[in-house]
Amino acid sequence: MNPLFESTAPPQSKEQDEADYRCFSRAKADNMPLFTLIAQDPTAAPLVALWGDAQRYIRQQLAQGRALQDVLADIERRLSVVFADVENDPEIPEKIAEAYRIAAAMGAWPKKKVAD
């Protein structure tokens, strides 16, 4: 786990709030799929830290000359192992089903780029 995940983050600044709003506005204007995690979700912190680790891994691999498509395939393979023991539940709660639909839409989104 990333040591930054263990630190105590200061409250978000007004500038960051405004940047978040601009980001959401641009995504909505492009009809880009969005998924929001908030701090009360017990999985939010480790998932956001995992996203950060994935971004670092992508940057490292691209710097070594690997293609983004290959690096993303590596990440998908690695993550598929994490919850390989989760059983298929025929009655998935709607919020979780929605997350899967959003993930599928994000996967199909044609304009991929590495985080700034």
Residue pairs with C-beta under 8 A, 6 or more apart in sequence:
1 46
1 49
2 49
2 52
2 53
4 49
4 52
5 45
5 46
5 49
5 52
12 20
24 34
26 32
27 34
28 34
32 109
33 102
33 105
33 106
33 109
34 102
35 99
35 102
35 103
35 106
37 43
37 44
37 47
37 48
38 44
39 45
54 75
55 114
55 115
57 71
57 75
58 68
58 71
58 72
58 75
58 114
59 114
61 70
61 71
61 74
62 68
62 71
62 114
68 112
68 114
72 112
92 100
